[in-house]
């Protein structure tokens, strides 16, 4: 942030993500506890979900987008592989799309 970034987001694997906003407020967003089978691609799943929420739900608070993205990534680690482990919309809870 000292170099000009307004928001900082750091993914922390099974611990979730750390989000620091423009007001310098930092929050740890927990990932749901799951039994991980393969964590390969979890970050890609997270960032893909975040991009989806930013594009299709731009009025959601960023914290909510990150919380939901952590949930999507948690689903992805419960199956082996990378792209094949990414959940489809139909495999995710409906509340992630409200």
C-alpha positions in Angstrom: 0.0 0.0 0.0 2.9 2.3 0.6 3.7 2.0 -3.1 0.2 3.0 -4.2 -1.9 -0.1 -4.1 -5.3 0.8 -2.7 -6.3 -2.8 -1.7 -4.0 -5.7 -0.8 -5.3 -9.3 -1.0 -3.1 -12.3 0.1 -4.3 -15.9 -0.2 -3.3 -18.1 2.7 -4.3 -21.6 1.5 -6.3 -23.5 4.1 -6.2 -20.4 6.4 -8.2 -18.3 3.9 -7.2 -14.9 2.8 -6.0 -11.6 4.2 -7.7 -8.4 2.9 -6.5 -4.9 3.6 -8.7 -2.1 2.3 -8.1 1.6 1.4 -8.9 2.7 5.0 -6.0 0.4 6.2 -8.4 -2.0 7.8 -7.1 -5.6 7.7 -9.2 -8.7 8.0 -8.5 -12.4 8.0 -11.2 -14.2 6.0 -11.3 -17.8 7.0 -11.6 -20.6 4.5 -14.2 -23.3 5.4 -12.6 -26.4 6.9 -12.5 -29.3 4.4 -10.6 -32.5 3.9 -8.3 -31.5 1.1 -7.5 -34.2 -1.5 -5.4 -32.1 -3.9 -4.6 -28.4 -3.4 -3.2 -28.0 -7.0 -5.1 -25.2 -8.7 -6.8 -23.9 -5.5 -5.4 -20.4 -6.1 -6.6 -20.5 -9.7 -10.0 -21.5 -8.5 -10.0 -18.7 -6.0 -8.9 -16.0 -8.5 -11.3 -17.3 -11.1 -14.2 -17.0 -8.6 -13.1 -13.6 -7.6 -13.0 -12.4 -11.2 -16.5 -13.9 -11.7 -17.9 -12.0 -8.7 -16.2 -8.7 -9.8 -17.7 -9.1 -13.3 -21.1 -10.3 -12.5 -21.7 -9.0 -8.9 -19.8 -5.7 -8.9 -22.0 -4.2 -6.2 -21.1 -6.9 -3.7 -18.6 -5.7 -1.0 -15.1 -6.9 -1.8 -15.0 -8.8 1.5 -18.1 -10.8 0.5 -16.5 -11.6 -2.9 -13.4 -12.8 -1.1 -15.4 -14.9 1.3 -17.3 -16.5 -1.5 -14.1 -17.1 -3.5 -12.6 -18.9 -0.5 -15.6 -21.1 -0.4 -15.3 -22.0 -4.1 -11.6 -22.8 -3.7 -12.5 -25.0 -0.7 -14.8 -27.0 -3.0 -12.0 -27.4 -5.6 -9.5 -29.0 -3.2 -11.9 -31.8 -2.3 -11.3 -33.4 -5.7 -8.0 -34.4 -7.5 -6.7 -32.5 -10.4 -6.7 -28.8 -11.4 -9.3 -27.7 -13.9 -11.3 -30.9 -13.5 -11.6 -30.1 -9.8 -13.1 -26.7 -10.3 -16.8 -26.8 -9.3 -19.5 -25.9 -11.7 -22.2 -23.4 -10.7 -24.6 -26.4 -10.2 -22.2 -28.0 -7.7 -22.0 -24.9 -5.5 -24.5 -23.8 -2.9 -27.1 -21.4 -4.3 -26.4 -18.8 -1.6 -23.1 -18.1 -3.4 -25.1 -16.5 -6.2 -27.6 -14.4 -4.3 
